[in-house]
Amino acid sequence: MSDPKDPYSRDPFENPPGWTDPYADIPPLPPPSGFPPLEPQQPPPGQPPGSPLLTGLILGLLLVALSVAVFQLFGSDDTATAVATTTTTVGDDTTTTVPETDTDTTTTTPTTVPSTDPYPPVEPPIPSADLKMRTDGLGVMDNDIKDIVFGTEADVAIGRLVASFGEPTDTGWQTSTDQWGVCAGDLERILTFETFAAIVTKSGGQEVFNGYRNDINFGDINAAPAAIETLSGLKIGDSVADLNKIYESQVVTFGSDAKLGSTYTVSSAANGTVLLWGPVQGEDDSDRIIGIYAPNVCSR
């Protein structure tokens, strides 16, 4: 008896003898239908384009902010910085101190206003007839007394006038507004002896006699200072005819001043230098000389 054999003992992928494919006679299936064809794949949509106006506005704001930042960075050194000041008063001296700042371009120094102590009299008294108004100060017709020229120490010059005419009306130290011929902003002190005003300024830290004005409007025309004459003989209250006669060898002109009104000026015929000037009623011979002034401090 032979051993049984497994009909599938051979290659398992081979069909057994006599096997037929039951589906061999079935025709192939037609391609599927009823489904829409697939569209070709497209890249995902991007962000919608931004508005050009909005974009320009944003860029403009950024540029403005950048400009402000640059200006503050580089312009801060050029701007002025307000600082506090300290004012200290000791007796009659007043000192205003401005504190130092961090900038290299600012230099501050304390400003000290001189004390307004009265000037004591310096004897002997000088009669009005011996005092002569000159271009450079007051001449003294006394060989024992020096002329009181501009630049003389104030305690000597004003002391002479105090001894001669008594105590003056004193403005004290003040900042000039150019009213008295002192340069605007400089310190000045005006001491008035009836009609005669003596002008004191600071020169190199020293108080000096530096100008005068003799004027009918300042005081009593009958007081002694009103009798002081110029070196050539003109005094306040004289007529324009007197003015022209006394200074016929010089140049006499007439004009006007915004504060004083009608004025006259006596200038040197040789070089045009102003010798004296002042307010006047007018140009007619009968008009009166109101004031006799030395050349302004600021123009000398």
Secondary structure, 3 states (H helix, E strand, C coil): CCCCCCCCCCCCCCCCCCCCCCCCCCCCCCCCCCCCCCCCCCCCCCCCCCCHHHHHHHHHHHHHHHHHHHHHHHHHHHCCCCCCCEEEEECCEEEEECCCCCCCCCCCCCEEECCCCCCCCCCCCCCHHHEEEECCEEEECCCCCCCEECCCEHHHHHHHHHHHHCCCEECCCEECCCCCCCCCCCEEEEEEECCEEEEEEEECCEEEEEEEEEEHHHCCCCCHHHHCEECCCCCCCCEHHHHHHHCCCCEEEEEEECCCEEEEEEECCCCCCEEEEEEECCCCCCCEECEEECCCHHHC
